[in-house]
Amino acid sequence: MNTPEELDELRTECRNLAQQIIDIFPENKAMVATAESCTGGLIAGAITDIAGSSTVFDRGFVTYSNEAKQDMLGVRETTLAAFGAVSAQVATEMVLGARRKSRADFAVSVTGVAGPGGGSPQKPVGLVWMGLSGPGDLTSAVELRWNPEWSRDMIRAATVRAALEALLGRAALARRPQDTPTSP
C-alpha cells in the first residue's frame, strides 16, 4: 500500500469517515476536538472539509513542537522528558488537554514518527500513539505501527483514517446503554 492510487483510496476512505462523523455526532449534540503532532492538522482538515462540520467540530490544536504541546495542551515537561513526545503518556496528556481547552465531548490526539527520517530503534518510522477521550472521562491511548517503508503521506493518511475510525467507535460506545447492576 504505497502507490498513488492506494493513497487516493485511503484519502477517499477518510472523506467517507469524516462524512459519517458529520452525520452521526449531531444526534447527541456532540462536539469534537483534535490535538495533532505528526499529522499537522490533517484530521481537523478531513472533518472540516465536509459541509456541516461546524455542527460537530469545535477546534483543532496543531502542536508539532514540544513547546506547543506544553503551551497549548498542558503536556507536562516532566512527561516529555521521561517518555518522549512519541509515547502513550504524551498522547494521553494531549487528548486530555484538548478536552480541557475546548467545548468538545470527544477528542483525539496523535503523536508519532511519520518519516522518512527521525526514527530510532525504540521509536521507528511508522510508530504513532493515538489518544482518545470521550464522555464519562473514558480515555485511552493506542499504539499504531505503520509500515516503515511507506511514504510520509501514506503514514499520515493511515493515521487520519485510524483517528476518524476511533472517533466513530468511541461515539458508538458512548451511545450504548450502560449495564447497571441491579439491587439484590
Sequence and secondary structure as in RCSB ss.txt:
>XXXX:A:sequence
MNTPEELDELRTECRNLAQQIIDIFPENKAMVATAESCTGGLIAGAITDIAGSSTVFDRGFVTYSNEAKQDMLGV
RETTLAAFGAVSAQVATEMVLGARRKSRADFAVSVTGVAGPGGGSPQKPVGLVWMGLSGPGDLTSAVELRWNPEW
SRDMIRAATVRAALEALLGRAALARRPQDTPTSP
>XXXX:A:secstr
  SHHHHHHHHHHHHHHHHHHHHHGGGGT  EEEEESTTTTHHHHHHHTSTTGGGTEEEEEE  SHHHHHHHH  
 HHHHHHH SSSHHHHHHHHHHHHHTSS SEEEEEEE  SSS   SSS TTEEEEEEEEGGGEEEEEEEE  TTS
 HHHHHHHHHHHHHHHHHHHHHHHHS        
